[in-house]
Amino acid sequence: MRQQIGPPQLPIYPFRCDACGAEFKVTRSVEAETDALSCPACGGNARLLVEQAGPPPSSALGRYYAAHVHNNNWSSGGVVELAEIQSELHQRIPQWMEQLQMLGVRGADQFSALIGPSIDIYSKYADVIDQEGRSIRLGGDATSTEPHERGYLACVWEILDRVALERALRSPETLAPDARLTMLFLLWTQPNAVEDAPVAEPGAGDSIPLDVVRCFAEPIGIDLPAMEGTIVTTEGGMVRLLPVAARAAQLLARLPETTLDRVHTAMLLHAQGRAAELADFLGAQRSPEFTRLATALLALYPGDCEEHRLLDAVLVAPATEAR
């Protein structure tokens, strides 16, 4: 439900985060134009974009920004319910993702590229409210169950997460938190496939800043501390996805609890050359959900990594027939 109330009198300035590359707009007075600002996506330092709002126009990502990020300097005014914006995002984000994928923009750059247009929608209105008329802030507590406390960005990240997971695996709602976190981590660290993308240093995609991981984990109910030491490890403010080999001690000493645990256990058995045990294990544990997750992970891991090789072998490994 929209209620026109007249345009505000403050300009909207574009900013870009130095840490994650997210672009967003902020309404503020002219006097505060150059004041320091933290990125609402990851908490990093954000700078005012003066000459160029977006990547170089000659780049694939720059052409995307030119086509999809608005350059309006004033809000259109009015009040809108959050549900209406969410409905718009559910329609637009899959389209934006598909367009970026076709341009070869993947991983962190794809997620960051979608934050800007999503915030641009929020910036068009003087106020965004919930069903009870409470204002929705841009940022907030992503773990809260109340929309007005969660903040708009938590809603954006939730939709981004769900769309990205659905593209990688149909019906991802059945996934346990460990599998969702693993898939999102792999989606975030996917390399770009564009000619003008910077070449990452070896291992540069292995870790993600903790604040960024919180952004995409908390809005969909992933308890990040509960994953510490089992799926990920955190050091110096950076989160690293544990290699499957590092999980051997915790998995091979007990029965697997989740589908991801089962997939990883099968990979470890193959890595250790325990073919007979692997066949028995697959005969008891290889379900349709097991195969769907293993296939999805195979598509996300780089083709030259050990996990990709192990998953490929597990998917074609014979299983002992159930008796």
C-alpha positions in Angstrom: 0.0 0.0 0.0 1.6 3.3 -1.1 0.8 6.6 0.5 2.2 9.7 -1.3 3.5 12.3 1.1 5.8 14.5 -1.1 9.5 14.2 -1.8 12.1 14.7 0.9 14.5 17.6 0.6 17.8 15.7 1.0 19.9 14.4 -1.9 20.9 10.7 -2.2 24.6 10.1 -2.6 26.2 6.9 -4.1 28.9 5.1 -2.1 31.1 2.1 -2.8 32.6 -0.3 -0.2 36.4 -0.8 -0.4 36.1 -4.2 1.1 33.3 -6.1 -0.7 32.6 -3.7 -3.6 28.9 -3.2 -2.8 27.4 0.0 -4.0 24.5 1.7 -2.3 22.9 5.2 -1.9 22.4 7.2 1.3 20.2 10.2 1.9 22.0 12.9 3.8 22.5 16.6 3.9 24.9 18.4 1.6 27.0 19.4 4.7 27.5 15.6 5.5 28.2 14.7 1.9 31.8 13.5 2.5 31.4 12.2 6.0 32.8 8.7 6.7 30.4 5.8 6.2 30.4 2.1 6.9 29.2 -0.4 4.3 25.7 -1.7 5.3 26.6 -5.1 3.7 29.9 -5.9 5.4 30.8 -3.0 7.7 33.9 -2.0 5.7 34.9 1.6 4.7 32.7 3.1 2.0 33.7 6.0 -0.2 31.6 8.6 -1.9 31.4 8.0 -5.7 31.9 11.4 -7.3 33.0 11.0 -10.9 31.9 7.5 -11.6 29.2 5.5 -9.9 30.2 1.9 -10.7 32.9 -0.1 -12.4 34.6 1.1 -15.6 32.0 1.4 -18.3 34.2 -0.7 -20.6 34.0 -3.7 -18.4 31.2 -6.3 -18.4 30.2 -5.4 -14.9 30.3 -1.7 -15.8 27.9 -2.3 -18.7 25.5 -4.1 -16.3 25.6 -1.2 -13.8 24.9 1.3 -16.6 21.8 -0.7 -17.6 20.4 -1.5 -14.2 21.5 1.0 -11.5 19.5 4.2 -11.4 21.2 7.6 -11.3 18.4 9.5 -9.7 19.6 12.0 -7.1 16.3 12.4 -5.3 13.8 10.0 -3.7 10.5 9.7 -5.5 8.9 10.1 -2.1 6.0 8.1 -0.7 5.7 5.2 1.8 5.7 1.6 0.8 5.2 -1.6 2.7 8.2 -4.0 2.9 6.1 -6.8 1.4 5.7 -4.9 -1.8 9.4 -4.3 -2.2 10.1 -8.0 -1.3 7.7 -9.0 -4.1 9.6 -6.8 -6.5 12.9 -8.2 -5.4 11.7 -11.8 -5.9 11.0 -10.9 -9.5 14.0 -8.9 -10.2 16.9 -10.7 -8.5 16.6 -13.9 -10.5 16.6 -11.8 -13.7 19.6 -9.8 -12.5 21.5 -13.0 -11.6 20.8 -14.5 -14.9 22.0 -11.4 -16.8 25.2 -11.2 -14.7 25.8 -14.9 -15.2 25.6 -14.4 -19.0 28.2 -11.6 -18.6 30.5 -14.0 -16.8 30.1 -12.1 -13.5 30.1 -14.6 -10.7 31.0 -15.1 -7.0 31.5 -12.1 -4.8 31.2 -9.7 -7.7 27.8 -11.1 -8.6 26.4 -10.8 -5.0 27.9 -7.3 -4.5 26.5 -6.1 -7.9 23.0 -7.1 -6.7 23.2 -5.2 -3.4 23.4 -1.8 -5.2 20.2 -2.1 -7.3 18.3 -3.6 -4.3 19.2 -0.6 -2.1 18.3 1.6 -5.0 14.7 0.3 -4.8 14.7 1.1 -1.1 16.0 4.6 -1.7 13.1 5.5 -4.0 10.8 5.9 -1.0 10.7 8.3 1.9 9.9 5.4 4.2 9.5 1.6 4.1 7.2 0.1 6.7 6.0 -3.3 7.9 2.3 -4.3 8.1 2.0 -2.5 11.4 3.4 0.7 10.1 6.8 0.5 11.8 9.7 1.9 9.8 12.2 -0.6 8.3 15.8 0.6 8.7 18.4 -0.1 6.1 20.5 -2.1 8.5 19.5 -3.9 11.7 19.7 -7.2 13.5 19.6 -10.0 10.9 18.9 -12.6 13.6 15.7 -10.9 14.8 12.3 -12.4 13.9 10.7 -8.9 13.7 11.0 -7.3 10.2 11.4 -3.8 11.5 14.3 -5.0 13.7 16.0 -7.2 11.0 16.4 -4.3 8.6 16.0 -4.1 4.9 19.4 -5.5 4.0 18.7 -8.7 5.9 15.6 -9.1 3.7 17.8 -8.5 0.6 20.4 -11.0 1.7 17.7 -13.6 2.5 16.3 -13.3 -1.0 19.8 -13.3 -2.6 20.7 -16.5 -0.7 17.5 -18.3 -1.6 17.7 -17.4 -5.3 21.3 -18.4 -5.5 20.7 -21.7 -3.7 17.7 -22.5 -5.9 19.8 -21.9 -9.0 22.4 -24.3 -7.7 20.0 -26.9 -6.3 16.3 -27.2 -6.8 14.2 -27.2 -3.6 17.1 -26.2 -1.3 14.8 -25.7 1.7 15.4 -29.3 2.7 19.1 -28.6 3.2 20.6 -28.6 6.7 22.5 -25.4 7.7 25.9 -27.0 7.1 25.1 -27.7 3.5 23.5 -24.3 2.9 26.6 -22.6 4.4 29.0 -24.7 2.3 27.1 -24.0 -0.9 26.9 -20.2 -0.2 30.6 -20.2 0.6 31.4 -21.9 -2.8 29.0 -19.6 -4.6 30.7 -16.5 -3.1 34.2 -17.7 -4.0 33.5 -18.7 -7.6 35.9 -16.9 -10.0 34.7 -14.5 -12.6 34.6 -15.6 -16.2 35.0 -12.2 -17.9 38.1 -11.1 -19.8 38.5 -7.8 -17.9 38.1 -9.4 -14.4 41.2 -9.1 -12.2 43.2 -12.3 -11.8 43.1 -13.5 -8.2 46.2 -14.6 -6.4 46.4 -18.3 -5.6 44.3 -19.1 -2.6 42.7 -15.6 -2.6 39.2 -17.1 -2.9 39.6 -19.5 0.0 38.7 -17.1 2.8 35.9 -14.6 3.2 35.7 -11.7 5.7 33.7 -12.7 8.8 31.3 -9.7 8.4 30.5 -10.8 4.9 29.8 -14.4 6.0 27.5 -13.1 8.7 25.6 -11.1 6.0 24.7 -14.1 4.0 24.5 -16.6 6.9 22.4 -14.9 9.5 19.4 -13.9 7.4 18.6 -17.5 6.6 19.1 -18.8 10.1 22.6 -20.3 9.9 24.2 -20.3 13.4 27.7 -19.4 12.3 29.3 -20.2 15.8 27.8 -23.7 15.6 29.6 -24.3 12.3 33.0 -23.3 13.7 35.5 -26.1 13.7 33.2 -28.4 11.8 32.5 -26.7 8.5 34.5 -23.5 8.7 37.3 -22.0 10.8 37.8 -18.3 11.6 41.2 -16.6 12.1 42.1 -12.9 12.0 38.6 -11.9 11.0 38.6 -14.2 7.9 36.5 -17.4 7.5 37.8 -20.4 5.6 35.8 -23.4 4.4 37.5 -26.5 5.8 38.7 -28.9 3.2 37.1 -32.3 3.4 40.3 -34.0 4.4 40.3 -31.8 7.6 37.0 -33.4 8.6 38.3 -37.0 8.7 38.8 -37.2 12.4 35.3 -35.9 13.3 33.4 -37.9 10.6 35.0 -41.3 10.4 34.7 -41.9 14.1 30.9 -41.6 14.2 27.8 -42.0 12.2 27.1 -39.0 9.9 24.3 -36.7 11.1 23.5 -34.7 8.0 23.4 -35.2 4.2 26.6 -33.1 3.9 28.3 -35.4 6.5 27.3 -38.4 4.4 28.7 -36.9 1.2 31.9 -36.0 3.0 32.2 -39.4 4.6 31.9 -41.1 1.2 34.6 -38.7 -0.2 36.9 -39.6 2.7 36.4 -43.3 2.3 37.3 -43.0 -1.4 40.3 -40.8 -0.6 41.6 -43.5 1.8 41.1 -46.3 -0.8 38.5 -48.1 1.3 36.5 -49.3 -1.7 34.6 -52.1 0.1 33.6 -49.9 3.0 32.6 -47.2 0.5 30.3 -49.6 -1.4 28.6 -50.7 1.9 28.3 -47.1 3.0 26.7 -46.0 -0.3 24.3 -48.9 -0.3 23.0 -47.7 3.1 23.3 -44.0 2.7 23.1 -42.9 -1.0 19.6 -41.4 -1.1 18.1 -39.1 -3.8 19.0 -36.1 -1.5 22.6 -37.4 -1.2 22.9 -37.5 -5.0 21.3 -34.1 -5.5 23.7 -32.5 -3.0 26.8 -34.2 -4.3 25.9 -33.3 -7.9 25.3 -29.6 -6.9 28.6 -29.4 -5.0 30.5 -31.0 -8.0 29.3 -28.1 -10.1 30.5 -25.5 -7.6 33.9 -26.8 -6.7 36.7 -25.8 -9.2 37.5 -28.6 -11.6 41.2 -28.9 -10.5 40.6 -29.2 -6.8 40.7 -32.4 -4.7 37.0 -32.1 -3.6 35.9 -32.1 -7.2 37.9 -35.2 -8.0 36.5 -37.1 -5.0 32.9 -36.1 -5.6 33.2 -37.2 -9.2 34.4 -40.6 -8.0 31.8 -41.0 -5.4 28.9 -40.3 -7.8 30.0 -43.1 -10.1 31.1 -45.5 -7.4 29.2 -48.8 -7.1 27.1 -49.5 -4.0 26.5 -52.7 -2.2 22.9 -53.8 -2.7 20.7 -53.7 0.4 19.7 -57.1 1.8 
